Amino acid sequence: MIPKRDDWSAMFEFGRDLRRLFEKARDSDDLGWLELIGAGLVEVEARQQAVDAGRVSCARPYDAALRAAALWREHARRCGAAASIDRAEAAGRDAAKAAANDDQGIRTALDMAQTGMLAFDLRGGPERLTAALELLADLPTARRTDTTAAMAALHARLRARQALLSGRLPDLTEATALLDAALARLKTGRAVEDELRMDRAVVTLEAGLIARDPRLLDQAGRDLRALVEAASPEQRPLSRARALALCGAGMAALAAVAEDAAARDQAHALFDAAAQLFTPDHSPLDWAAIQVMRAERETLPPLVLVQAEALTEGGGLILGALAHEQRVAQEAARAGAVGDLSALLEIEGSLRRRLVRPSVSATPLDWAAEQIGLARIALARARWTGETPRAVGLMLAEAAQTAREHGASSLAERAERLAPRPQTV
């Protein structure tokens, strides 16, 4: 059916309104509108902003460079591209050159520390957190209250990551206090506030699980519910999905502790709700992260984990190592459940070939994931052959140690849960 002339007119009016909306969003400091566009368009925006910032005619090179850095970080967060992290760092250096006063110099340092924090989130490396904190420690006292608040927020978020790496309750408690203080200081910036609240929920949830403290678990649940309710699926699908996924992870952890089938089903529903908010090409890493979290608690169709691994491999990502390990774990579980020793042998051969001939982009985290996979194969085969698996404990201990040294606590925990328990006499 051919639209009538009035229909065409209405469509063009809608198109013009949509363009005006995005032009207005591009001019604002809030980059929340990026959640509505796919990763490919985020990259287009970042490239255009970087070109604009580099023009001799650019009226505000400092602001333009900082915006380019923020856009490149968003692209890296969605896709994990190392080149995007490098471009964010380069844009931060350009902003430093264009800084006209002390406050702008401090803001530039905060931007570069934020890029370092994202690099840690993607690829690990606790030294990145240390370097970022040292950068903040060397900054002069800010005169503007909003700059002081931004410094406190970033400092709290960095310390929260260190606390999660340590897994010690006193560190987690201190991190929570820093996040609360940063939130109290914050006057503007919805995105920063949401990030602080998300980090606080993660820290509180971890502390609650370690201490088996219902009060902390309830607080984490309230924080996450508030984040979900504040992020509408039409305007902020990624923020909503991230909060829902964390709700699912927390519910699944509680279900495992309490052996509660109803809570486990609720966790599955939360993961499904998060995954349905966007497609894999909209935010590849978010989609893959949700699948990895789901795979820790349920059996997924093989192609789902194959796709998650394909979206995350080759870049030295923590998530890439986790996706690979999960895919191998489920393949080994399927073969082991029916005693298919030939399938187990085939999986083992693939893992050993990757160890003997690693790709040029292989990292210690990839090695740790391969060790965990080989241990799974050995344990699965032993259940059918009766043979005592050799050196499995050592393999898993070395894998866990390597993962922790590189800041991949989730991968280390998977190795530690799989390790055979010492027999008591």
C-alpha positions in Angstrom: 0.0 0.0 0.0 1.4 3.4 -1.0 1.2 6.0 1.8 -1.0 9.0 1.2 0.5 12.5 0.8 -0.5 13.4 4.4 1.3 10.2 5.6 4.5 11.2 3.8 4.2 14.7 5.3 3.8 13.3 8.8 6.8 11.0 8.3 9.1 13.9 7.2 7.9 15.9 10.1 8.8 13.1 12.4 12.2 12.8 10.8 12.9 16.5 11.3 11.8 16.2 14.9 14.1 13.3 15.4 17.0 15.1 13.9 16.4 18.1 16.1 16.3 15.9 19.2 19.6 14.3 18.3 21.2 17.6 17.5 20.1 19.0 20.8 21.5 15.8 22.5 24.8 16.2 20.8 25.2 19.7 22.2 24.5 18.6 25.8 26.9 17.4 28.3 24.8 14.3 29.1 25.7 11.4 26.8 22.9 9.2 28.0 21.3 9.5 24.5 24.0 7.2 23.2 22.2 4.3 24.8 19.6 4.6 22.0 22.1 4.1 19.1 24.1 1.0 18.2 27.9 0.6 18.7 28.5 1.3 15.0 26.9 4.7 15.2 28.7 5.4 18.5 32.0 4.9 16.6 30.8 7.3 13.9 30.0 9.9 16.5 33.4 9.5 18.1 35.3 9.8 14.9 33.3 12.9 13.9 33.9 14.5 17.3 37.6 13.7 17.1 37.9 15.4 13.7 36.0 18.4 14.9 38.3 18.7 18.0 41.4 18.6 15.8 40.3 21.4 13.4 42.3 24.6 13.6 39.0 26.4 13.5 37.6 24.6 16.6 36.3 27.3 18.9 36.6 25.2 22.1 39.3 22.6 21.6 39.4 21.6 25.3 35.8 20.8 25.5 35.8 19.1 22.1 38.7 16.9 23.0 37.1 15.8 26.3 33.9 15.0 24.5 35.8 12.9 21.9 37.5 11.0 24.8 34.1 10.3 26.4 32.7 9.0 23.1 35.7 6.8 22.5 35.3 5.4 26.0 31.7 4.6 25.3 32.6 2.8 22.1 35.3 0.8 24.0 32.8 -0.1 26.7 30.4 -1.4 24.1 32.9 -3.3 21.9 36.1 -3.7 23.9 38.3 -2.3 21.1 41.8 -1.5 22.3 42.1 1.1 19.6 39.2 3.0 21.1 40.9 3.1 24.5 44.1 4.4 22.8 42.0 7.1 21.0 40.4 8.1 24.3 43.8 8.5 25.8 45.0 10.5 22.8 42.0 12.8 23.1 42.7 13.2 26.8 46.3 14.3 26.0 44.9 16.8 23.4 42.6 18.2 26.1 45.6 18.6 28.4 47.4 20.6 25.8 44.4 22.9 25.4 43.7 23.3 29.1 43.6 27.0 29.9 43.5 27.0 33.7 44.1 24.8 36.8 40.5 23.5 36.9 40.7 22.4 33.3 44.0 20.7 34.0 42.4 18.8 36.9 39.5 17.8 34.8 41.8 16.5 32.1 43.7 14.3 34.7 40.3 13.0 35.9 39.4 12.1 32.3 42.7 10.2 31.8 42.2 8.4 35.1 38.7 7.4 34.0 40.1 5.9 30.8 42.6 3.9 32.8 39.7 2.6 35.0 37.8 1.5 31.9 40.9 -0.2 30.6 41.1 -2.1 33.9 37.4 -3.0 33.7 37.9 -4.5 30.2 41.4 -6.1 30.5 42.3 -6.2 34.1 45.7 -5.2 35.4 45.5 -3.9 39.0 48.4 -1.6 38.2 46.0 0.5 36.2 44.0 1.2 39.3 47.2 2.1 41.2 48.3 4.4 38.5 45.0 6.2 38.3 44.9 6.7 42.1 48.5 8.0 42.1 47.4 10.5 39.3 44.6 11.7 41.5 46.8 12.0 44.6 49.2 14.3 42.7 46.5 16.8 41.7 46.3 20.2 43.4 43.3 21.1 45.5 40.4 22.1 43.2 38.7 25.4 43.7 35.4 24.5 42.2 33.0 22.4 44.2 31.8 20.4 41.2 35.4 19.5 40.3 36.0 18.4 43.9 32.9 16.3 43.7 34.1 14.7 40.5 37.5 13.9 42.1 35.7 12.3 45.1 33.5 10.2 42.8 36.3 8.8 40.7 38.5 8.2 43.8 35.6 6.2 45.4 35.0 4.2 42.2 38.7 3.3 41.9 38.9 2.2 45.6 35.7 0.1 45.1 37.4 -1.9 42.4 40.5 -2.4 44.6 38.2 -3.6 47.4 36.4 -6.1 45.2 39.8 -7.5 44.1 40.9 -7.9 47.8 37.5 -9.5 48.8 38.1 -8.4 52.4 35.1 -7.1 54.3 37.0 -4.1 55.9 38.0 -3.0 52.4 34.5 -3.4 51.1 33.1 -1.5 54.1 35.5 1.4 53.5 34.7 1.5 49.8 31.0 1.7 50.6 31.6 4.7 52.9 33.6 6.4 50.2 30.9 5.8 47.6 28.3 7.2 50.0 30.3 10.3 50.7 30.9 10.8 47.0 27.1 10.6 46.3 26.4 13.1 49.1 28.8 15.6 47.5 27.4 15.1 44.0 25.2 18.0 42.9 24.7 17.3 39.1 25.4 14.6 36.6 22.9 11.8 36.4 25.3 9.5 34.6 28.0 9.8 37.3 25.3 9.3 40.0 24.1 6.1 38.4 27.6 4.8 38.1 28.3 5.5 41.7 25.1 3.8 42.7 25.8 0.8 40.6 29.3 0.4 42.1 27.8 0.8 45.6 25.3 -2.0 44.8 28.1 -4.3 43.5 30.2 -3.7 46.6 27.3 -4.1 49.0 26.2 -7.3 47.3 29.7 -8.7 47.5 30.0 -7.8 51.2 26.6 -9.3 51.9 27.4 -12.6 50.2 30.8 -12.8 52.0 29.3 -12.0 55.4 26.0 -13.8 54.8 24.4 -10.5 56.0 20.7 -10.1 55.1 20.8 -6.4 55.9 23.5 -5.8 53.3 21.8 -8.0 50.7 18.5 -6.2 51.2 20.3 -2.8 50.7 21.9 -4.0 47.5 18.5 -5.2 46.3 16.9 -1.8 47.1 19.7 0.0 45.3 19.4 -2.2 42.2 15.6 -1.9 42.1 15.9 1.9 42.2 18.4 1.8 39.3 16.0 -0.4 37.3 13.0 1.8 37.9 14.9 5.0 37.1 16.1 3.7 33.7 13.2 3.4 31.2 13.6 0.8 28.5 12.7 3.4 25.9 15.4 5.9 26.9 18.1 4.0 28.8 18.0 0.4 27.7 21.7 -0.3 28.5 21.5 1.1 32.0 18.4 -0.9 32.7 19.9 -4.1 31.3 23.0 -3.7 33.4 21.0 -3.2 36.6 18.7 -6.1 35.7 21.7 -8.4 35.0 23.3 -7.5 38.3 19.9 -8.2 40.0 19.9 -11.6 38.3 23.5 -12.4 39.4 22.7 -11.5 43.0 19.5 -13.5 43.0 21.3 -16.5 41.5 24.0 -16.3 44.1 21.4 -16.2 46.9 19.5 -19.1 45.3 22.7 -21.2 45.3 23.4 -20.5 49.0 19.8 -21.2 50.0 19.2 -23.9 47.4 16.0 -22.1 46.5 14.4 -23.2 43.2 12.0 -20.2 43.1 14.8 -17.7 43.5 16.8 -19.5 40.8 13.8 -19.2 38.4 13.5 -15.5 39.2 17.2 -15.0 38.4 16.7 -16.6 35.0 13.8 -14.3 34.4 15.9 -11.3 35.2 18.7 -12.4 32.9 16.1 -12.9 30.1 14.6 -9.5 30.7 18.0 -7.9 30.5 19.0 -9.7 27.3 15.8 -8.7 25.5 16.4 -5.0 25.9 18.8 -4.8 22.9 20.5 -6.9 20.2 24.1 -8.1 20.2 25.2 -5.5 17.7 23.8 -2.7 19.8 26.3 -3.4 22.6 28.2 -6.6 22.0 30.0 -6.7 25.4 26.8 -6.1 27.4 25.0 -8.8 25.5 27.9 -11.2 25.9 28.2 -10.4 29.6 24.6 -11.2 30.2 25.0 -14.6 28.4 28.1 -15.4 30.5 26.2 -14.6 33.7 23.3 -16.8 32.5 25.7 -19.6 31.6 27.1 -19.8 35.1 23.6 -20.8 36.3 21.9 -22.6 33.4 22.6 -24.5 30.3 22.4 -22.3 27.2 22.0 -23.3 23.5 25.6 -24.0 22.1 25.3 -21.2 19.5 24.7 -18.6 22.2 28.0 -19.1 23.9 29.8 -19.5 20.5 28.5 -16.1 19.6 29.4 -14.6 23.0 32.9 -15.9 22.6 33.2 -14.6 19.0 32.1 -11.1 20.1 34.8 -11.0 22.9 37.8 -13.0 21.7 41.1 -11.7 20.5 41.3 -8.5 22.4 42.7 -9.6 25.8 39.3 -9.0 27.5 38.4 -10.5 30.8 35.0 -11.1 29.4 36.6 -12.9 26.4 38.4 -15.4 28.8 35.2 -15.9 30.7 33.1 -16.5 27.6 35.6 -19.0 26.3 35.8 -20.8 29.6 32.0 -21.0 29.9 31.7 -22.3 26.3 34.2 -25.1 27.1 32.5 -25.8 30.4 29.2 -26.4 28.9 30.6 -28.5 26.0 32.5 -30.6 28.6 29.4 -31.0 30.7 27.3 -32.2 27.8 29.9 -34.7 26.7 30.6 -35.8 30.3 27.0 -36.3 31.1 26.7 -39.1 28.5 30.2 -40.4 28.8 31.2 -39.3 25.3 35.0 -39.8 25.7 35.7 -39.0 22.1 34.1 -35.6 22.4 36.0 -34.9 25.6 39.2 -35.9 23.8 38.4 -33.6 20.9 37.8 -30.6 23.2 41.0 -31.4 25.0 42.9 -31.5 21.7 41.5 -28.1 20.8 42.6 -26.6 24.1 46.1 -28.0 23.9 46.5 -26.7 20.3 45.6 -23.2 21.5 48.2 -23.6 24.3 50.9 -24.8 21.9 50.2 -22.3 19.2 48.6 -19.3 20.9 47.4 -16.4 18.8 49.4 -13.2 18.8 46.7 -11.6 20.9 46.7 -14.3 23.6 47.1 -13.1 27.2 47.8 -14.7 30.6 44.0 -14.7 31.1 43.5 -16.8 28.0 46.1 -19.2 29.4 44.2 -19.4 32.7 41.0 -20.1 30.8 42.6 -22.9 28.9 44.0 -24.5 32.1 40.5 -24.4 33.7 39.1 -26.1 30.6 41.8 -28.8 30.6 41.0 -29.4 34.3 37.3 -29.8 33.5 38.1 -32.4 30.8 40.3 -34.3 33.1 37.7 -34.4 35.9 34.9 -35.4 33.4 37.0 -38.2 31.9 37.9 -39.5 35.4 34.3 -40.0 36.3 33.9 -42.5 33.5 37.3 -44.1 33.4 38.0 -44.3 37.1 41.5 -42.9 36.5 42.9 -40.4 39.0 43.3 -37.0 37.2 46.8 -35.8 37.4 47.9 -32.4 38.6 44.4 -31.0 38.3 44.7 -29.2 41.7 48.0 -27.6 40.6 46.5 -26.5 37.2 43.6 -24.8 38.9 45.7 -23.2 41.6 48.0 -21.7 38.9 45.0 -20.6 36.8 43.4 -18.9 39.8 46.6 -17.2 40.9 47.2 -15.9 37.3 43.6 -14.6 37.1 43.8 -12.8 40.4 47.2 -11.2 39.6 45.6 -9.8 36.5 42.4 -8.6 38.2 40.0 -11.2 36.9 38.4 -12.3 40.1 35.4 -14.0 38.4 37.8 -16.3 36.4 39.8 -17.0 39.6 36.6 -18.0 41.5 35.6 -20.4 38.7 39.0 -22.2 39.1 38.7 -22.3 42.9 35.2 -23.7 42.8 36.3 -26.5 40.5 39.4 -27.4 42.5 39.1 -30.8 44.3 38.6 -30.5 48.0 41.3 -32.1 50.2 40.2 -35.4 51.7 39.9 -35.7 55.4 40.9 -38.8 57.2 
